[in-house]
């Protein structure tokens, strides 16, 4: 009876690990879509609304889901409450939320590079920088979809099957 209970516990635990890894794979493309949407909204606010950066970030924070809303809220707060450059506020905000995202190092570098150009150029140049960043994120999103298609189902199956293997080895 105890062996059966232990076997069920092992199966459940390894299956949950597989499903968690699978969720992480499916979360990355969703967050990339949200990030692209946020940058497009930022572009509209800058180009057509002539909105200051801190105000545009505050509005974006109200529209987005977590963890991106947290990022833009933190960025807006750093711009208004502290004496810092736009680049420093962007990078600090990025570092604060990065662990809570499903995004990879490549996306971090793209966003960091974008933050270095943010607020330094006129509107037309800023629009070009946003478009360049969106193109890079588009490439990363395609990669994320490929990985999701290849590995999502495998991760779920591998979690369950590794549990079965462990039970067989223990018996």
Phi and psi in degrees as a GROMACS rama.xvg file:
@    title "Ramachandran Plot"
@    xaxis  label "Phi"
@    yaxis  label "Psi"
@TYPE xy
-67.2243  -38.1788  UNK-2
-62.8518  -40.9843  UNK-3
-64.4275  -43.3388  UNK-4
-62.5108  -43.9128  UNK-5
-62.8057  -40.8503  UNK-6
-63.2611  -43.3843  UNK-7
-63.3497  -41.2831  UNK-8
-61.3067  -42.8279  UNK-9
-64.0786  -45.3203  UNK-10
-60.046  -46.626  UNK-11
-63.1592  -44.2963  UNK-12
-63.9775  -48.5321  UNK-13
-68.3047  -34.6196  UNK-14
-66.0708  -40.7036  UNK-15
-63.0399  -38.5849  UNK-16
-62.6104  -43.9094  UNK-17
-61.8381  -42.4589  UNK-18
-68.6857  -34.8627  UNK-19
-65.8481  -43.0677  UNK-20
-63.4056  -39.8492  UNK-21
-63.4594  -41.05  UNK-22
-62.6729  -39.9302  UNK-23
-62.2582  -39.7286  UNK-24
-65.815  -36.1573  UNK-25
-82.8547  -20.8351  UNK-26
-75.429  -32.4129  UNK-27
-60.3542  -50.1784  UNK-28
-61.8629  -35.5692  UNK-29
-63.5825  -44.9467  UNK-30
-68.0375  -33.3957  UNK-31
-66.3178  -39.4672  UNK-32
-61.9432  -44.0864  UNK-33
-62.6306  -40.9365  UNK-34
-64.263  -42.8157  UNK-35
-63.2597  -42.511  UNK-36
-62.1311  -40.6658  UNK-37
-64.1393  -41.5731  UNK-38
-67.7049  -35.2149  UNK-39
-66.2028  -38.9756  UNK-40
-66.8864  -39.1441  UNK-41
-62.1331  -41.5438  UNK-42
-60.3417  -45.1493  UNK-43
-62.6324  -42.309  UNK-44
-62.5825  -41.5733  UNK-45
-72.9788  -47.8659  UNK-46
-74.5408  -46.6213  UNK-47
-105.803  -28.658  UNK-48
-92.0947  -13.3688  UNK-49
49.9024  37.7795  UNK-50
-83.4635  137.01  UNK-51
-60.7088  153.217  UNK-52
-60.2146  -42.2886  UNK-53
-65.5171  -36.8291  UNK-54
-71.9356  -40.7489  UNK-55
-62.641  -40.348  UNK-56
-66.0955  -39.766  UNK-57
-63.5757  -41.1202  UNK-58
-66.1217  -39.9066  UNK-59
-63.2904  -39.882  UNK-60
-60.2593  -35.4286  UNK-61
-72.5701  -25.0797  UNK-62
-90.4305  -27.6633  UNK-63
-92.7269  163.922  UNK-64
-91.4364  163.195  UNK-65
-68.2049  151.052  UNK-66
-86.6227  -5.84608  UNK-67
-68.5482  -33.2614  UNK-68
-63.344  -38.3459  UNK-69
-63.1034  -40.8853  UNK-70
-61.2024  -51.9203  UNK-71
-68.8108  -32.3539  UNK-72
-65.0272  -45.9291  UNK-73
-62.6142  -42.5995  UNK-74
-61.648  -46.3943  UNK-75
-62.0074  -42.5264  UNK-76
-64.1796  -41.3807  UNK-77
-65.4119  -35.7  UNK-78
-68.8576  -36.6342  UNK-79
-89.609  -33.391  UNK-80
-93.1377  -22.695  UNK-81
-123.695  158.394  UNK-82
-87.2897  94.7145  UNK-83
-147.57  161.737  UNK-84
-81.4247  164.234  UNK-85
-62.4141  -42.6348  UNK-86
-60.9276  -45.5284  UNK-87
-64.6534  -43.2587  UNK-88
-63.5464  -41.3089  UNK-89
-62.6927  -49.3335  UNK-90
-66.7874  -41.0351  UNK-91
-63.2381  -42.7708  UNK-92
-64.4312  -38.6758  UNK-93
-63.4919  -44.1394  UNK-94
-65.1568  -36.483  UNK-95
-61.675  -40.6363  UNK-96
-100.738  -8.46007  UNK-97
-60.4533  -37.418  UNK-98
-65.1495  -25.9361  UNK-99
-88.7267  1.5199  UNK-100
-100.413  169.002  UNK-101
-98.8059  9.50005  UNK-102
-80.6345  158.417  UNK-103
-100.749  178.86  UNK-104
-62.6654  -35.8835  UNK-105
-60.28  -43.1079  UNK-106
-66.4169  -35.5619  UNK-107
-61.2806  -45.565  UNK-108
-64.2853  -40.0089  UNK-109
-61.9083  -46.5793  UNK-110
-68.1294  -35.972  UNK-111
-64.4572  -44.5054  UNK-112
-63.4451  -37.8876  UNK-113
-63.5335  -41.7733  UNK-114
-61.7598  -30.3752  UNK-115
-67.9986  -26.7106  UNK-116
-97.2097  -13.781  UNK-117
-64.775  128.79  UNK-118
79.3012  1.2328  UNK-119
-96.8572  -13.9775  UNK-120
-120.316  171.002  UNK-121
-72.5687  176.381  UNK-122
-61.4718  -40.9286  UNK-123
-65.976  -45.6741  UNK-124
-65.5156  -37.5594  UNK-125
-64.3684  -38.7798  UNK-126
-62.4878  -40.5248  UNK-127
-65.0356  -38.2154  UNK-128
-65.8102  -39.2027  UNK-129
-65.5062  -42.6616  UNK-130
-63.5167  -39.1566  UNK-131
-63.6565  -44.2128  UNK-132
-62.6657  -41.3966  UNK-133
-62.5345  -37.6165  UNK-134
-64.5113  -41.9795  UNK-135
-64.5059  -42.2717  UNK-136
-67.3996  -31.8217  UNK-137
-61.4683  -43.461  UNK-138
-63.0451  -43.0045  UNK-139
-66.097  -35.5214  UNK-140
-66.4199  -40.3252  UNK-141
-61.8128  -40.9748  UNK-142
-63.3801  -41.4557  UNK-143
-64.106  -39.804  UNK-144
-66.0606  -39.1697  UNK-145
-61.1658  -47.1376  UNK-146
-64.8916  -38.1798  UNK-147
-63.1252  -45.3313  UNK-148
-63.9901  -37.7767  UNK-149
-76.0629  -42.0441  UNK-150
-111.626  -12.9391  UNK-151
-62.556  -53.0274  UNK-152
-66.0332  -37.5775  UNK-153
-62.6673  -39.1557  UNK-154
-63.225  -41.7261  UNK-155
-63.3602  -47.1485  UNK-156
-65.77  -40.9533  UNK-157
-64.3473  -36.2724  UNK-158
-60.6528  -48.6325  UNK-159
-65.4445  -46.7014  UNK-160
-67.9049  -32.968  UNK-161
-67.5669  -33.159  UNK-162
-64.3942  -43.3352  UNK-163
-62.432  -43.0201  UNK-164
-61.0579  -42.9355  UNK-165
-62.9974  -40.0631  UNK-166
-65.0974  -43.9779  UNK-167
-61.2546  -41.3527  UNK-168
-67.7261  -32.6322  UNK-169
-79.5239  -23.2763  UNK-170
